[in-house]
């Protein structure tokens, strides 16, 4: 019988704020943290120590952080309506801008690090790693609850009320398709092999589409809304939640 794997504590840091989002650096040596009261932290891991320091913040509360893959910068957003770029090497604020009147509640760097996607209400915008606008999509029919890239970086999906909206990102051409379902979509989960797109639903179901055919399927019986979904690395298992249950 195999000995079960055990998660062992390696290091800890106490922050002067409660954490609402985390993002790892590509090399696993540092992570960024967004605080609910507005503070943005950079934590570095070395040996058995986790050294965290406050870099700055967002008035009224931070909302999201996203680290540029293979890069030394990360982005944060907050309830002050701004998006900020941070230099992870020195901790300096590189740029700050206010893209919309609504908060930018979702941030996601593309897998190659060349694009930063942000969602403000119904609007999805793509920026360069320097914060310059690359493309602004037509507003969605509902507010965006989640953003997610597929592994190739060609498709960016957004969860909204009644659909997953999928944008094909191949500049200068940007195409859009929708996978519709009559409930509020809460998550975006592309399988690593690129075959399936799944979403957790407000109505207590999990819905998924086979991308090659457009065929859809669902699983019901959850006791509450499904607001977390995550694939295993080999695409054979999909983890989901409802209340205090993990399925």
ROSE-4610 file (N, C-alpha, C; in Angstrom, 1 decimal, always signed):
// ROSE-4610
residu = [X/X/X/X/X/X/X/X/X/X/X/X/X/X/X/X/X/X/X/X/X/X/X/X/X/X/X/X/X/X/X/X/X/X/X/X/X/X/X/X/X/X/X/X/X/X/X/X/X/X/X/X/X/X/X/X/X/X/X/X/X/X/X/X/X/X/X/X/X/X/X/X/X/X/X/X/X/X/X/X/X/X/X/X/X/X/X/X/X/X/X/X/X/X/X/X/X/X/X/X/X/X/X/X/X/X/X/X/X/X/X/X/X/X/X/X/X/X/X/X/X/X/X/X/X/X/X/X/X/X/X/X/X/X/X/X/X/X/X/X/X/X/X/X/X/X/X/X/X/X/X/X/X/X/X/X/X/X/X/X/X/X/X/X/X/X/X/X/X/X/X/X/X/X/X/X/X/X/X/X/X/X/X/X/X/X/X/X/X/X/X/X/X/X/X/X/X/X/X/X/X/X/X/X/X/X/X/X/X/X/X/X/X/X/X/X/X/X/X/X/X/X/X/X/X/X/X/X/X/X/X/X/X/X/X/X/X/X/X/X/X/X/X/X/X/X/X/X/X/X/X/X/X/X/X/X/X/X/X/X/X/X/X/X/X/X/X/X/X/X/X/X/X/X/X/X/X/X/X/X/X/X/X/X/X/X/X/X/X/X/X/X/X/X/X/X/X/X/X/X/X/X/X/X/X/X/X/X/X/X/X/X/X/X/X/X/X/X/X/X/X/X/X/X/X/X/X/X/X/X/X/X/X/X/X/X/X/X/X/X/X/X/X/X/X/X/X/X/X/X/X/X/X/X/X/X/X/X/X/X/X/X/X/X/X/X/X/X/X/X/X/X/X/X/X/X/X/X/X/X/X/X/X/X/X/X/X/X/X/X/X/X/X/X/X/X/X/X/X/X/X/X/X/X/X/X/X/X/X/X/X/X/X/X/X/X/X/X/X/X/X/X/X/X/X/X/X/X/X/X/X/X/X/X/X/X/X/X/X/X/X/X/X/X/X/X/X/X/X/X/X/X/X/X/X/X/X/X/X/X/X/X/X/X/X/X/X/X/X/X/X/X/X/X/X/X/X/X/X/X/X/X/X/X/X/X/X/X/X/X/X/X/X/X/X/X/X/X/X/X/X/X/X/X/X/X/X/X/X/X/X/X/X/X/X/X/X/X/X/X/X/X/X/X/X/X/X/X/X/X/X/X/X/X/X/X/X/X/X/X/X/X/X/X/X/X/X/X/X/X/X/X/X/X/X/X/X/X/X/X/X/X/X/X/X/X/X/X/X/X/X/X/X/X/X/X/X/X/X/X/X/X/X/X/X/X/X/X/X/X/X/X/X/X/X/X/X/X/X/X/X/X/X/X/X/X/X/X/X/X/X/X/X/X/X/X/X/X/X/X/X/X/X/X/X/X/X/X/X/X/X/X/X/X/X/X/X/X/X/X/X/X/X/X/X/X/X/X/X/X/X/X/X/X/X/X/X/X/X/X/X/X/X/X/X/X/X/X/X/X/X/X/X/X/X/X/X/X/X/X/X/X/X/X/X/X/X/X/X/X/X/X/X/X/X/X/X/X/X/X/X/X/X/X/X/X/X/X/X/X/X/X/X/X/X/X/X/X/X/X/X/X/X/X/X/X/X/X/X/X/X/X/X/X/X/X/X/X/X/X/X]
num = [1/1/1/2/2/2/3/3/3/4/4/4/5/5/5/6/6/6/7/7/7/8/8/8/9/9/9/10/10/10/11/11/11/12/12/12/13/13/13/14/14/14/15/15/15/16/16/16/17/17/17/18/18/18/19/19/19/20/20/20/21/21/21/22/22/22/23/23/23/24/24/24/25/25/25/26/26/26/27/27/27/28/28/28/29/29/29/30/30/30/31/31/31/32/32/32/33/33/33/34/34/34/35/35/35/36/36/36/37/37/37/38/38/38/39/39/39/40/40/40/41/41/41/42/42/42/43/43/43/44/44/44/45/45/45/46/46/46/47/47/47/48/48/48/49/49/49/50/50/50/51/51/51/52/52/52/53/53/53/54/54/54/55/55/55/56/56/56/57/57/57/58/58/58/59/59/59/60/60/60/61/61/61/62/62/62/63/63/63/64/64/64/65/65/65/66/66/66/67/67/67/68/68/68/69/69/69/70/70/70/71/71/71/72/72/72/73/73/73/74/74/74/75/75/75/76/76/76/77/77/77/78/78/78/79/79/79/80/80/80/81/81/81/82/82/82/83/83/83/84/84/84/85/85/85/86/86/86/87/87/87/88/88/88/89/89/89/90/90/90/91/91/91/92/92/92/93/93/93/94/94/94/95/95/95/96/96/96/97/97/97/98/98/98/99/99/99/100/100/100/101/101/101/102/102/102/103/103/103/104/104/104/105/105/105/106/106/106/107/107/107/108/108/108/109/109/109/110/110/110/111/111/111/112/112/112/113/113/113/114/114/114/115/115/115/116/116/116/117/117/117/118/118/118/119/119/119/120/120/120/121/121/121/122/122/122/123/123/123/124/124/124/125/125/125/126/126/126/127/127/127/128/128/128/129/129/129/130/130/130/131/131/131/132/132/132/133/133/133/134/134/134/135/135/135/136/136/136/137/137/137/138/138/138/139/139/139/140/140/140/141/141/141/142/142/142/143/143/143/144/144/144/145/145/145/146/146/146/147/147/147/148/148/148/149/149/149/150/150/150/151/151/151/152/152/152/153/153/153/154/154/154/155/155/155/156/156/156/157/157/157/158/158/158/159/159/159/160/160/160/161/161/161/162/162/162/163/163/163/164/164/164/165/165/165/166/166/166/167/167/167/168/168/168/169/169/169/170/170/170/171/171/171/172/172/172/173/173/173/174/174/174/175/175/175/176/176/176/177/177/177/178/178/178/179/179/179/180/180/180/181/181/181/182/182/182/183/183/183/184/184/184/185/185/185/186/186/186/187/187/187/188/188/188/189/189/189/190/190/190/191/191/191/192/192/192/193/193/193/194/194/194/195/195/195/196/196/196/197/197/197/198/198/198/199/199/199/200/200/200/201/201/201/202/202/202/203/203/203/204/204/204/205/205/205/206/206/206/207/207/207/208/208/208/209/209/209/210/210/210/211/211/211/212/212/212/213/213/213/214/214/214/215/215/215/216/216/216/217/217/217/218/218/218/219/219/219/220/220/220/221/221/221/222/222/222/223/223/223/224/224/224/225/225/225/226/226/226/227/227/227/228/228/228/229/229/229/230/230/230/231/231/231/232/232/232/233/233/233/234/234/234/235/235/235/236/236/236/237/237/237/238/238/238/239/239/239/240/240/240/241/241/241/242/242/242/243/243/243/244/244/244/245/245/245/246/246/246/247/247/247]
x = [+0.8/+0.0/+0.9/+0.5/+1.3/+1.0/+2.1/+1.9/+1.3/+0.2/-0.5/+0.4/+0.4/+1.1/+0.6/+1.5/+1.2/+1.7/+0.9/+1.3/+2.0/+3.2/+4.0/+4.2/+3.9/+4.1/+5.6/+5.9/+7.3/+7.7/+6.7/+7.0/+5.7/+5.6/+4.4/+4.8/+3.9/+4.0/+2.7/+2.6/+1.4/+1.3/+0.3/+0.1/-0.9/-0.7/-1.5/-2.8/-3.4/-4.6/-5.1/-6.4/-6.8/-6.7/-6.4/-6.0/-7.3/-7.4/-8.5/-8.0/-6.7/-6.2/-4.7/-4.2/-2.8/-2.3/-1.1/-0.5/+0.9/+1.3/+2.7/+3.5/+4.8/+5.7/+6.0/+6.4/+6.6/+7.7/+8.7/+9.7/+9.4/+8.3/+7.9/+8.6/+9.4/+10.2/+9.6/+8.5/+7.8/+6.3/+5.5/+4.1/+3.6/+2.5/+1.9/+0.5/+0.2/-1.1/-1.9/-3.2/-4.1/-4.9/-4.9/-5.6/-7.0/-7.9/-9.3/-9.4/-8.5/-8.5/-7.7/-7.1/-6.5/-5.0/-4.3/-2.9/-2.4/-1.3/-0.7/+0.7/+0.9/+2.1/+2.9/+4.2/+5.1/+5.8/+5.7/+6.4/+7.4/+8.6/+9.6/+9.9/+10.1/+10.3/+11.7/+12.4/+13.8/+14.1/+14.5/+14.8/+13.5/+13.5/+12.3/+11.6/+11.9/+11.3/+10.5/+9.5/+8.6/+8.7/+9.4/+9.5/+8.5/+7.6/+6.5/+6.7/+6.5/+6.5/+5.4/+4.9/+3.8/+4.4/+3.9/+4.4/+3.5/+2.3/+1.4/-0.1/-1.0/-2.3/-3.3/-4.6/-5.8/-6.7/-7.2/-8.2/-9.4/-9.9/-11.2/-11.1/-10.0/-9.8/-9.2/-8.3/-7.8/-8.7/-8.7/-9.6/-8.9/-7.9/-7.2/-5.8/-5.0/-3.6/-3.3/-2.4/-2.1/-0.6/+0.2/+1.6/+1.9/+2.8/+3.2/+4.0/+3.6/+4.4/+5.8/+6.7/+8.2/+8.6/+7.9/+8.2/+8.5/+9.0/+9.3/+8.4/+7.1/+6.1/+4.8/+3.9/+2.6/+1.6/+0.3/-0.7/-1.6/-2.2/-3.3/-4.4/-5.5/-6.7/-7.4/-8.3/-8.9/-10.2/-10.8/-12.1/-11.9/-10.7/-10.5/-10.6/-10.9/-11.1/-9.8/-8.7/-7.4/-6.8/-6.0/-5.1/-3.7/-2.9/-1.5/-0.5/+0.6/+1.7/+2.8/+3.4/+4.4/+5.7/+6.8/+8.1/+8.5/+8.5/+8.7/+10.2/+11.1/+12.5/+12.8/+12.3/+12.5/+11.3/+10.1/+8.9/+8.3/+8.8/+8.3/+7.0/+6.2/+5.0/+5.4/+5.1/+5.5/+4.5/+3.2/+2.2/+0.9/+0.0/-1.3/-2.3/-3.4/-4.4/-5.8/-6.8/-8.2/-8.9/-9.1/-9.6/-11.1/-11.9/-13.4/-14.0/-15.2/-15.9/-16.2/-16.4/-16.6/-15.2/-15.2/-14.0/-13.5/-12.2/-11.7/-11.5/-12.5/-12.6/-11.9/-11.5/-10.8/-9.6/-8.4/-7.2/-6.6/-6.1/-5.5/-4.4/-3.2/-2.1/-2.3/-2.0/-2.0/-0.8/-0.9/+0.2/+1.6/+1.6/+2.9/+3.3/+2.5/+2.8/+2.7/+2.2/+2.2/+1.0/-0.1/-1.3/-1.8/-2.4/-3.1/-4.6/-5.4/-6.9/-7.5/-8.4/-9.1/-10.6/-11.4/-12.9/-13.4/-14.1/-14.7/-16.2/-17.0/-18.4/-18.6/-19.2/-19.4/-18.3/-17.3/-16.2/-15.0/-14.5/-13.2/-12.2/-11.0/-10.0/-8.7/-7.9/-6.6/-5.5/-4.5/-3.4/-2.1/-1.1/+0.2/+0.8/+2.0/+2.6/+3.0/+3.0/+3.3/+2.1/+0.9/-0.3/-1.0/-0.5/-1.1/-2.3/-3.3/-4.5/-4.2/-4.5/-4.3/-5.6/-6.7/-8.0/-9.1/-10.2/-11.4/-12.5/-13.0/-14.1/-15.4/-16.4/-17.7/-18.2/-18.9/-19.4/-20.2/-20.0/-20.8/-22.3/-23.2/-24.6/-24.8/-23.8/-23.9/-22.5/-22.5/-21.2/-20.3/-19.0/-18.1/-17.8/-18.0/-17.8/-16.4/-15.8/-14.5/-13.9/-12.6/-11.8/-10.9/-10.6/-9.6/-9.1/-7.8/-7.2/-7.0/-7.1/-6.7/-5.2/-4.6/-3.2/-2.4/-3.0/-2.3/-2.3/-3.2/-3.3/-4.1/-4.7/-5.5/-6.9/-7.4/-8.8/-8.9/-9.7/-10.0/-11.5/-11.8/-13.3/-13.7/-14.9/-15.5/-16.8/-17.0/-18.3/-19.2/-20.4/-21.4/-22.8/-23.8/-25.1/-25.7/-25.8/-26.4/-25.5/-24.2/-23.2/-21.8/-21.0/-19.5/-19.2/-18.6/-18.2/-16.8/-16.4/-15.1/-14.5/-13.5/-12.8/-11.6/-11.5/-10.3/-9.4/-8.2/-7.3/-6.2/-6.3/-5.3/-5.1/-4.5/-4.4/-3.9/-4.4/-5.4/-6.9/-7.1/-8.5/-8.9/-10.1/-10.7/-12.1/-12.3/-13.6/-14.2/-15.5/-16.2/-17.3/-17.4/-18.5/-19.0/-20.2/-20.8/-21.3/-21.2/-21.8/-22.8/-24.1/-25.2/-25.8/-26.2/-27.0/-27.8/-29.0/-29.9/-29.7/-28.5/-28.1/-26.9/-26.6/-25.4/-24.1/-23.2/-22.0/-21.0/-20.3/-19.5/-18.0/-17.6/-16.2/-15.8/-14.5/-14.0/-12.9/-13.0/-12.0/-11.8/-10.7/-10.3/-9.5/-9.8/-9.0/-7.6/-6.5/-5.2/-5.0/-5.7/-5.5/-6.3/-7.1/-7.8/-9.1/-9.6/-10.7/-12.0/-12.0/-13.3/-13.2/-14.3/-14.5/-15.6/-15.3/-16.3/-16.6/-17.7/-18.1/-19.0/-18.8/-19.7/-20.9/-22.0/-23.2/-23.9/-24.6/-25.4/-26.5/-27.0/-28.2/-27.8/-26.5/-26.1/-25.8/-25.3/-24.9/-23.5/-22.9/-21.6/-21.9/-21.6/-21.8/-20.5/-20.4/-19.2/-19.5/-18.6/-18.7/-17.5/-17.7/-16.6/-16.3/-15.1/-14.8/-14.8/-14.4/-14.3/-15.6/-16.6/-18.0/-19.0/-18.8/-19.8/-20.9/-20.7/-21.6/-21.5/-22.7/-22.7/-23.2/-22.8/-23.3/-23.3/-23.8/-23.9/-24.0/-23.6/-23.8/-24.6/-25.6/-26.5/-26.4/-27.1/-27.1/-26.3/-25.6/-24.9/-25.9/-25.5/-26.4/-26.4/-25.5/-25.4/-24.7/-24.5/-23.9/-22.5/-22.0/-20.6/-19.8/-18.9/-18.1/-16.6/-16.2/-14.8/-14.7/-13.8/-13.5/-12.1/-11.4/-10.0/-9.7/-9.0/-8.7/-7.3/-7.2/-5.9/-5.0/-3.7/-2.8/-2.9/-3.4/-3.5/-4.9/-5.8/-7.1/-8.1/-7.7/-8.6/-9.6/-9.3/-10.2/-10.5/-11.7/-12.2/-12.7/-12.1/-12.5/-13.5/-14.5/-15.5/-16.0/-16.7/-17.2/-18.6/-19.2/-20.6/-20.6/-20.7/-20.7/-19.4/-19.5/-18.3/-18.0/-18.5/-18.1/-17.2/-16.2/-15.4/-15.7/-16.0/-16.4/-15.4]
y = [-1.2/+0.0/+1.2/+2.2/+3.4/+4.3/+4.9/+5.9/+7.2/+7.6/+8.8/+10.0/+10.9/+12.1/+13.0/+13.7/+14.6/+16.0/+17.0/+18.4/+18.8/+19.2/+19.7/+21.2/+21.9/+23.3/+23.6/+24.5/+24.9/+26.3/+27.2/+28.6/+29.3/+30.4/+31.2/+32.6/+33.5/+34.9/+35.5/+36.4/+37.0/+38.4/+38.6/+39.9/+40.8/+42.1/+43.1/+43.3/+42.3/+42.4/+40.9/+40.8/+39.4/+39.2/+38.0/+37.7/+37.3/+38.0/+37.7/+37.0/+37.1/+36.5/+36.3/+35.3/+35.0/+34.6/+34.9/+34.5/+34.2/+33.0/+32.6/+33.1/+33.4/+33.6/+32.3/+32.4/+31.2/+30.2/+30.8/+29.9/+29.4/+29.8/+29.4/+30.0/+31.0/+31.6/+32.8/+33.2/+34.4/+34.3/+35.0/+35.1/+36.5/+36.9/+38.2/+37.9/+38.8/+38.7/+40.0/+39.8/+41.0/+41.0/+42.1/+42.2/+42.8/+42.3/+42.8/+44.2/+44.7/+46.1/+47.0/+46.4/+47.2/+47.0/+46.3/+46.2/+45.1/+45.4/+44.5/+44.1/+42.8/+42.2/+41.4/+41.4/+40.5/+39.6/+38.3/+37.4/+36.5/+36.4/+35.6/+34.4/+33.3/+32.0/+31.6/+31.4/+30.9/+30.0/+28.8/+27.8/+27.5/+27.9/+27.7/+29.0/+30.1/+31.4/+32.0/+32.7/+33.4/+34.9/+35.7/+37.1/+37.9/+38.5/+39.3/+40.8/+41.6/+43.0/+43.7/+44.8/+45.6/+46.5/+46.5/+47.3/+48.6/+48.5/+49.6/+49.1/+49.6/+49.1/+49.8/+49.4/+50.0/+50.5/+51.7/+52.3/+51.4/+51.2/+50.5/+49.0/+48.5/+47.0/+46.5/+45.6/+44.9/+43.8/+43.4/+42.4/+41.2/+41.5/+40.4/+40.7/+39.6/+39.7/+38.6/+38.9/+37.9/+38.1/+37.1/+37.1/+36.8/+37.6/+37.4/+36.1/+35.1/+33.8/+34.1/+33.5/+33.7/+35.1/+36.0/+37.4/+37.8/+39.0/+39.6/+40.7/+40.6/+41.6/+41.0/+41.7/+41.2/+42.3/+42.0/+43.1/+42.9/+44.0/+43.9/+44.9/+44.7/+45.6/+45.7/+46.8/+47.0/+47.9/+48.1/+48.8/+50.3/+50.8/+52.2/+52.3/+51.2/+51.3/+51.2/+51.0/+51.0/+49.6/+49.5/+48.4/+48.8/+48.1/+48.5/+47.4/+47.8/+46.9/+47.0/+45.9/+46.0/+45.2/+45.8/+45.2/+44.3/+43.0/+42.1/+42.1/+42.5/+42.5/+43.6/+44.8/+45.9/+46.3/+45.8/+46.2/+47.5/+48.1/+49.4/+49.3/+50.3/+50.4/+50.9/+50.2/+50.5/+51.4/+51.1/+51.9/+51.6/+52.6/+52.5/+53.2/+52.6/+53.2/+52.8/+53.6/+53.3/+53.0/+51.8/+51.4/+51.6/+51.7/+51.8/+52.3/+52.7/+53.2/+52.1/+50.9/+49.7/+49.2/+48.4/+47.8/+46.8/+46.6/+45.5/+44.3/+43.4/+42.4/+41.1/+41.0/+39.7/+40.2/+39.5/+39.7/+38.3/+38.2/+36.9/+37.2/+36.9/+37.0/+35.7/+35.9/+34.8/+33.9/+32.6/+31.6/+32.1/+32.8/+33.3/+34.6/+35.2/+36.4/+37.7/+37.6/+38.7/+39.6/+39.0/+39.8/+39.7/+40.7/+40.8/+41.0/+40.1/+40.3/+40.8/+41.7/+42.2/+42.4/+42.1/+42.3/+43.3/+44.3/+45.4/+45.4/+44.8/+44.7/+43.8/+44.3/+43.5/+43.6/+44.5/+44.8/+43.9/+43.3/+42.6/+43.3/+43.6/+44.3/+43.6/+43.6/+43.1/+44.2/+44.1/+45.0/+44.3/+45.1/+44.5/+44.4/+43.8/+43.7/+45.1/+46.1/+47.5/+48.3/+47.6/+48.3/+49.1/+48.9/+49.5/+48.7/+49.4/+48.7/+48.0/+46.7/+45.9/+45.7/+45.4/+45.2/+45.3/+45.9/+45.9/+45.2/+44.1/+43.3/+44.1/+43.7/+44.2/+43.7/+44.6/+44.2/+42.9/+42.1/+40.9/+41.3/+40.4/+40.6/+40.6/+40.2/+40.2/+40.4/+40.7/+41.0/+39.7/+39.9/+38.7/+38.3/+37.0/+36.4/+35.7/+35.3/+34.7/+34.7/+34.7/+34.7/+33.5/+32.9/+31.9/+31.6/+31.4/+31.1/+29.6/+29.2/+27.8/+27.7/+26.5/+26.3/+26.9/+26.9/+27.5/+29.0/+29.6/+31.1/+31.6/+30.7/+31.2/+31.6/+30.9/+31.1/+31.7/+32.8/+33.4/+33.3/+32.6/+32.4/+33.3/+33.7/+34.5/+33.9/+33.7/+33.2/+34.4/+34.3/+35.3/+34.6/+35.4/+34.9/+34.3/+33.0/+32.3/+31.8/+31.9/+31.5/+31.6/+30.8/+31.0/+31.7/+32.8/+33.5/+33.2/+32.7/+32.4/+33.2/+34.0/+34.8/+34.1/+34.0/+33.5/+34.7/+34.6/+35.7/+35.4/+35.9/+35.8/+37.1/+38.1/+39.5/+39.4/+40.2/+41.3/+40.8/+39.5/+39.0/+38.5/+38.9/+38.4/+37.9/+36.6/+36.0/+35.6/+35.5/+35.2/+34.1/+33.2/+32.2/+32.1/+31.5/+31.3/+29.9/+29.4/+28.2/+28.6/+28.4/+28.9/+27.9/+28.3/+27.5/+28.4/+28.1/+29.0/+29.1/+29.5/+29.7/+30.6/+31.1/+31.9/+31.1/+31.3/+30.6/+31.3/+30.6/+31.1/+30.9/+29.9/+29.5/+29.3/+29.3/+28.9/+27.9/+26.7/+25.6/+24.9/+25.3/+24.5/+23.3/+22.2/+21.0/+21.2/+20.8/+21.0/+20.4/+19.4/+18.8/+19.6/+20.6/+21.5/+20.9/+19.8/+19.1/+19.6/+20.0/+20.2/+21.6/+22.3/+23.5/+23.4/+23.5/+23.3/+24.6/+24.6/+25.8/+25.3/+25.9/+25.7/+26.7/+26.2/+27.0/+27.4/+28.5/+29.0/+28.1/+27.3/+26.4/+25.1/+25.0/+23.7/+22.6/+23.0/+22.0/+22.3/+21.4/+21.6/+21.2/+22.2/+22.0/+22.0/+21.2/+21.2/+20.9/+21.4/+21.3/+20.6/+19.7/+19.2/+20.1/+20.7/+21.8/+21.4/+20.2/+19.8/+19.7/+19.3/+19.0/+20.0/+20.7/+21.6/+20.8/+19.5/+18.7/+19.1/+19.2/+19.6/+18.5/+18.6/+17.6/+18.3/+17.7/+18.3/+17.3/+17.7/+16.9/+17.7/+17.0/+17.7/+17.0/+17.5/+16.9/+17.6/+18.7/+19.5/+20.2/+20.3/+20.9/+22.4/+23.0/+24.5/+24.8/+26.1/+26.6/+26.0/+25.9/+25.3/+26.5/+27.0/+28.2/+27.9/+26.7/+26.3/+25.1/+25.2/+24.1/+24.0/+22.8/+22.7/+21.4/+21.3/+20.1/+19.5/+18.2/+17.6/+17.8/+17.7/+18.0/+17.1/+15.9/+15.0/+15.0/+15.9/+16.1/+14.9/+14.0/+12.9/+13.1/+14.1/+14.4/+15.9/+16.2/+17.6/+17.7/+18.6/+18.8/+20.0/+19.8/+20.9/+21.0/+22.0/+22.1/+22.6/+22.4/+22.9/+23.0/+24.2/+24.3/+23.8/+22.8/+22.2/+20.9/+20.6/+19.3/+19.5/+18.6/+18.6/+17.3/+17.5/+16.3/+16.1]
z = [+0.0/+0.0/+0.0/-0.9/-0.9/+0.3/+0.8/+1.9/+1.3/+1.9/+1.4/+1.5/+0.5/+0.5/+1.6/+2.2/+3.3/+3.0/+3.1/+2.9/+4.2/+4.1/+5.3/+5.3/+6.3/+6.4/+6.2/+5.3/+5.0/+5.6/+5.5/+6.0/+6.1/+6.8/+7.0/+7.2/+6.8/+7.1/+7.4/+8.4/+8.9/+8.2/+7.4/+6.7/+7.5/+7.3/+8.0/+7.1/+6.7/+5.9/+5.6/+5.3/+5.0/+3.4/+3.0/+1.7/+0.8/-0.3/-1.2/-2.5/-2.8/-4.1/-3.9/-4.6/-4.6/-6.0/-6.4/-7.7/-7.5/-8.0/-7.9/-9.1/-8.8/-9.9/-10.6/-11.9/-12.7/-12.1/-11.4/-10.9/-9.5/-8.9/-7.6/-6.4/-6.7/-5.6/-5.0/-5.5/-5.0/-5.3/-4.5/-4.8/-4.4/-5.1/-4.9/-4.1/-3.3/-2.5/-2.5/-2.7/-2.7/-1.4/-0.7/+0.6/+0.5/+1.2/+1.1/+1.6/+2.4/+2.8/+1.9/+0.9/-0.2/-0.3/+0.5/+0.5/-0.5/-1.2/-2.1/-1.6/-1.5/-0.9/-1.9/-1.7/-2.4/-1.4/-1.5/-0.6/-1.3/-0.7/-1.3/-0.4/-1.1/-0.3/-0.5/+0.6/+0.6/+1.8/+1.5/+2.6/+3.3/+4.6/+5.4/+5.8/+5.1/+5.5/+4.3/+4.7/+3.7/+4.2/+3.4/+3.7/+2.9/+3.5/+2.9/+3.2/+2.2/+2.4/+1.6/+2.1/+1.5/+0.4/-0.8/-1.9/-2.1/-1.8/-2.0/-1.9/-2.7/-2.6/-3.4/-3.1/-3.8/-2.7/-2.9/-1.9/-1.9/-0.7/-0.4/-0.6/-1.1/-1.2/-2.5/-2.5/-3.6/-4.0/-5.3/-5.8/-6.4/-7.2/-7.9/-8.2/-8.3/-8.8/-9.8/-10.7/-11.8/-12.1/-12.1/-12.3/-13.8/-14.4/-15.8/-15.9/-16.6/-16.7/-17.2/-16.6/-16.9/-16.9/-16.2/-16.1/-14.7/-14.5/-13.2/-12.9/-13.3/-12.9/-12.7/-12.0/-11.8/-11.8/-12.0/-12.0/-10.8/-10.4/-9.3/-9.7/-9.1/-9.4/-8.1/-8.0/-6.7/-6.9/-5.7/-5.7/-6.0/-6.1/-6.5/-8.0/-8.7/-10.1/-10.9/-10.3/-11.0/-11.2/-12.2/-12.4/-12.2/-11.5/-11.3/-11.8/-12.3/-12.7/-11.7/-11.2/-10.2/-10.7/-10.4/-10.6/-9.5/-9.7/-8.6/-8.1/-9.0/-8.6/-7.5/-7.8/-6.8/-6.0/-6.5/-5.8/-6.2/-7.2/-7.6/-8.4/-8.3/-9.1/-10.5/-11.5/-12.9/-13.6/-13.3/-14.0/-13.3/-13.3/-12.8/-13.7/-14.0/-14.8/-14.4/-14.8/-14.5/-15.9/-16.2/-17.5/-17.7/-16.6/-16.7/-15.5/-15.5/-14.3/-13.3/-13.9/-13.0/-12.5/-11.4/-10.9/-11.9/-12.0/-12.7/-11.7/-11.8/-10.8/-11.1/-12.4/-12.9/-13.7/-13.4/-14.2/-14.5/-15.7/-16.2/-17.3/-17.0/-18.0/-18.9/-20.2/-21.1/-20.8/-21.2/-20.8/-21.3/-22.5/-22.9/-22.4/-21.5/-20.9/-21.7/-23.0/-23.9/-23.7/-23.1/-22.9/-21.5/-21.0/-19.7/-20.0/-19.6/-19.8/-18.5/-18.6/-17.4/-17.7/-16.7/-16.8/-15.9/-16.4/-15.6/-16.0/-15.1/-15.3/-16.5/-17.6/-18.8/-19.8/-19.6/-20.5/-20.3/-21.4/-21.3/-22.2/-21.7/-22.4/-22.3/-23.4/-23.4/-23.4/-22.5/-22.5/-22.7/-23.2/-23.3/-21.9/-21.7/-20.4/-19.8/-20.7/-20.3/-20.0/-20.1/-19.7/-20.9/-22.1/-23.3/-23.8/-24.2/-24.7/-26.1/-26.1/-27.4/-28.1/-27.3/-27.9/-26.8/-27.1/-26.2/-26.9/-26.4/-27.0/-26.8/-27.6/-27.4/-26.1/-25.3/-24.0/-24.0/-23.0/-22.8/-22.4/-22.5/-22.1/-20.6/-19.9/-18.4/-17.8/-16.5/-15.9/-15.8/-16.0/-16.0/-14.6/-14.3/-13.0/-12.9/-14.1/-14.1/-15.5/-15.5/-16.8/-16.8/-17.9/-18.0/-19.4/-19.5/-20.8/-21.0/-22.2/-22.4/-22.5/-22.5/-22.3/-23.5/-24.7/-25.9/-25.9/-25.1/-25.2/-26.3/-27.1/-28.2/-27.8/-26.8/-26.4/-25.0/-24.8/-23.5/-23.3/-22.2/-21.9/-20.7/-20.7/-19.7/-19.2/-17.9/-17.4/-17.1/-17.7/-17.5/-17.2/-17.0/-16.7/-18.0/-18.1/-19.2/-20.3/-20.1/-21.1/-20.7/-21.4/-21.4/-22.8/-22.7/-23.9/-24.2/-25.4/-25.7/-26.8/-26.6/-27.5/-28.1/-29.4/-30.1/-30.3/-29.7/-29.7/-30.6/-31.8/-32.9/-33.6/-32.9/-33.5/-35.0/-35.9/-35.6/-35.7/-35.8/-35.8/-34.5/-34.0/-32.7/-33.0/-32.9/-33.1/-31.8/-31.7/-30.5/-30.7/-29.8/-29.8/-28.4/-28.3/-27.0/-26.8/-25.5/-25.1/-24.1/-24.5/-23.7/-22.8/-21.6/-20.6/-19.7/-19.5/-18.7/-17.2/-16.9/-15.4/-15.4/-14.2/-14.1/-14.0/-15.0/-15.0/-14.0/-13.2/-12.1/-12.3/-13.0/-13.2/-14.7/-15.0/-16.3/-16.0/-16.7/-16.5/-17.8/-18.6/-19.7/-19.3/-19.8/-19.5/-20.1/-19.5/-20.0/-21.4/-21.8/-23.1/-24.2/-23.8/-24.7/-25.3/-24.7/-25.2/-24.6/-23.4/-22.6/-21.9/-21.9/-21.2/-20.2/-18.9/-17.9/-17.1/-16.5/-15.7/-14.5/-13.3/-12.2/-12.3/-11.9/-12.1/-10.8/-10.9/-9.7/-9.3/-10.3/-10.0/-9.4/-9.0/-8.4/-9.3/-10.5/-11.5/-12.0/-12.7/-13.4/-14.9/-15.7/-17.1/-17.9/-19.0/-19.8/-21.2/-22.1/-23.5/-24.1/-25.1/-25.8/-27.0/-26.9/-27.8/-29.3/-29.6/-31.0/-31.7/-30.9/-31.5/-31.0/-29.9/-29.3/-28.5/-28.4/-27.6/-26.1/-25.4/-24.1/-23.2/-21.9/-20.9/-19.5/-18.5/-17.2/-16.1/-14.9/-13.7/-12.7/-12.2/-11.2/-9.8/-8.9/-7.6/-6.5/-6.9/-5.9/-4.9/-3.6/-2.7/-2.7/-3.4/-3.5/-4.8/-5.0/-6.2/-6.3/-7.5/-7.8/-8.2/-7.3/-7.6/-7.6/-7.6/-7.8/-8.7/-9.7/-10.5/-10.9/-10.9/-11.2/-11.8/-13.0/-13.6/-13.1/-13.1/-12.8/-14.0/-13.8/-14.9/-16.1/-15.9/-17.0/-17.6/-17.2/-17.7/-17.4/-16.5/-16.2/-15.1/-14.3/-13.1/-13.1/-12.7/-12.5/-11.1/-10.3/-9.0/-8.9/-8.1/-7.9/-6.5/-6.2/-4.8/-4.8/-3.6/-3.3/-1.8/-1.3/+0.2/+0.8/+1.7/+2.3/+1.7/+0.5/-0.2/-1.3/-1.5/-2.7/-3.5/-4.8/-5.6/-6.7]
